[in-house]
Amino acid sequence: MTLDYSLIGKRIKKRRKRLDMTQEQVAECVDVSSQHMSNIERAVSIPSTEVIMKLAVALDTTPDEFLVGSGKFPGENWKAVADKLRLLNDRQLDLLDSFVDWMVEHEP
């Protein structure tokens, strides 16, 4: 799968505008310069995985909305679950990952 950074930048900009935020506001939340934020939206700079994750949090969405254009919002539960996941340590996340794999395999 090849990522289209121009399209990713457009999706980030669209989400930012939908939330009526400036590039400067988002840049501050993500801890990047306003110029870097502009460069990401124009596909002049390629955002790191860390920056994509921070953008998703700052813009109240999921990274897949930027990467593949298909953010999933099955209600507001995803945000509450994501907030709880951030509190888990690596061992707990590994266990949870195994449990989710099991659930997917055994879905009726």
N, C-alpha and C positions, 0 to 999 in steps of 0.2 A: 504494500500500500504506500503510495507516494502522497505526502502531505502537500497541499496547495497553500503556501504561506500567504499568498494574496487573499485567498478566500478566508483563511483563518483571521487575518487582520480585519477584513470586512465584517466578519461575524462578531469580533470583539467590539468594533466600533458601533455596530448596530445595537448590541446589547447595552453598551455604555450610554448611547443616546436614548434608548428605551427607558433607562433609569434616570435620564436627565442629569448625567454626570459629565464633568469636563475631563479632558485628558489629565489635567493637573491633579484633580481629585483622585482619579484612579491610580495615577503614578505614585501618589503619596501613600495610598493604601497598600500598594504592591512593593513599595520601597525601590522604585526605579526613577530615573529622571523623566521629566516631561518630554524631553527630546527622544529618549528611548521608547517611551509609550507611543509617540507619534511614529517613530520608525517601525514599531511592531504593527501598527494599524496599516501602514503603507507597504508592508513586507520588505522594508529596507533592512530590518534586523529580524533574525529568527529567535523567537522567545524560547528560553530553556523550559524544561519540564516544570521546574520549580516556579517559574514565572507564570506559566499556564495555570498551575494549581492556585497560585495566589490571585490571579485574575478571576478565576472561577469563584473564589470566596468573595473577593471584592465586589464582583458583579452578580452575586447571589444566584449562581447557576452551577452547572457541572462542566468539567473540561470537555466532555464529548460534544457539547453545544458548539464549542469553538473548533474542535478538531474534525468532526464529521458532520456537524450541523444537525444533530439529532438529540438534543438535550431531552432527557426523560424526566417528567414531573408527575409521578403517580400520586399527586397530592402533596401536602407539605411535610409528610413523614420523612422524606429523604433527607431534608436539612437537619432534622432532629437526630436522625440516625448518624449522619455524617459528623455532627458535633460530638456525639458520644464516641465514635470511632477514633477521633483525634486524641482521646484520653487513654486509649489502650496501648500497652507496651507491645514489643515485637512478638513475644510468645503468645499473648492473647490474640493478636491479629492473625498469627499463623493458625491458631485453633479455630478462630472464626472463619477463616478462609476455607479450612477443611470442612467445617460444618455447612457453609454455603455450597461448596462443591457437592456434598452429600445431598443437600436439599434439591439441587438442580437435577442430579441423577435420579432421584426418587420422586420427582414430581409426577402426580397421576396424569 
